[in-house]
Amino acid sequence: MSLQFPDIITKLPQANISIDGVVGYLSQADTHQIVFLSFEKDTTIPVHSHANQWELVLDGKVDVIIKNEKHTYEKGDYFFIEKDVPHSAFVHKGYRAIAFFDEKHRYKKK
């Protein structure tokens, strides 16, 4: 399985994500961001919150903990996290997703 997105995506600016092994390509709009994510290794995402997030799983698996409930999402699944709701995740190596953030500045360009 290739963790690479096609050129149409990889020509986008990389997102400045300070987690080892995570690559994100940023599509920036005036009111939101879309980030194309790939995880090259198992990764734990600590508890955090932000504006609304909708995410579509392209490949792999992620375990997301929302309101103390663990949810597992795999290829073809999607999930929604409401604004300001604390959540965390364990992302399995090989995970790829498209994440929509309902905020303009979730990530900055690298």
BELGI-V374873 format. One line per field, one symbol per residue. phi: phi as a letter, one per 40 degrees, with the letter a starting at -180 (. if undefined). A space follows every 50 residues. Layout:
phi: ???
This chain:
phi: .cccccddccccccccbcbdgbbbbbbcbcbabbbcbbbcadacbcdaaa cdbbbbccagabbbbbfgbcbbbbdgcaabbcdgccaaabbcdgcbabbb bcacbdbccc
